[in-house]
Amino acid sequence: MYRMLQRNLSEYFSSYNEGDEHYRYQVAEVLKGLMSKELYDRWQVEDPEKYTEVNSLVYHIKQYIPQFPRFETLSWDLWGMGYQVIPSNELIDEHLLERLKIINMCLGAAYI
């Protein structure tokens, strides 16, 4: 499931230019931390705010399994890869559901 997410997020981001001002690009930019474990690990040192955002997102992926059943397998994959599940109510914002929808879309084979 994780590889499908990586591949489809890569396709998703290829439709935008780096640093694009488009709303959906800006909302999804933190998902790059899910797309690349190396980037996620680098953010732990270089950009703790984004690192914390990804950890909170991983937590919410687990919480939204009833709404998005594919998240169950993804959450196991993320746990196995060493992503941290850290709840953070501070980072719940209006973009959370949009990010989760993008992840769910990327987990569907129809997006490829």
Secondary structure in CASP SS format (residue, H / E / C, confidence):
PFRMAT SS
TARGET T0000
AUTHOR 0000-0000-0000
METHOD secondary structure of the structure
MODEL  1
M C 1.00
Y H 1.00
R H 1.00
M H 1.00
L H 1.00
Q H 1.00
R H 1.00
N H 1.00
L H 1.00
S H 1.00
E H 1.00
Y H 1.00
F H 1.00
S H 1.00
S C 1.00
Y C 1.00
N C 1.00
E C 1.00
G C 1.00
D C 1.00
E C 1.00
H C 1.00
Y H 1.00
R H 1.00
Y H 1.00
Q H 1.00
V H 1.00
A H 1.00
E H 1.00
V H 1.00
L H 1.00
K H 1.00
G H 1.00
L H 1.00
M H 1.00
S C 1.00
K H 1.00
E H 1.00
L H 1.00
Y H 1.00
D H 1.00
R H 1.00
W H 1.00
Q H 1.00
V H 1.00
E H 1.00
D C 1.00
P H 1.00
E H 1.00
K H 1.00
Y H 1.00
T H 1.00
E H 1.00
V H 1.00
N H 1.00
S H 1.00
L H 1.00
V H 1.00
Y H 1.00
H H 1.00
I H 1.00
K H 1.00
Q H 1.00
Y C 1.00
I C 1.00
P C 1.00
Q C 1.00
F C 1.00
P C 1.00
R C 1.00
F H 1.00
E H 1.00
T H 1.00
L H 1.00
S H 1.00
W H 1.00
D H 1.00
L H 1.00
W H 1.00
G H 1.00
M H 1.00
G C 1.00
Y C 1.00
Q C 1.00
V C 1.00
I C 1.00
P C 1.00
S C 1.00
N H 1.00
E H 1.00
L H 1.00
I C 1.00
D C 1.00
E C 1.00
H C 1.00
L H 1.00
L H 1.00
E H 1.00
R H 1.00
L H 1.00
K H 1.00
I H 1.00
I H 1.00
N H 1.00
M H 1.00
C H 1.00
L H 1.00
G C 1.00
A H 1.00
A H 1.00
Y H 1.00
I C 1.00
END
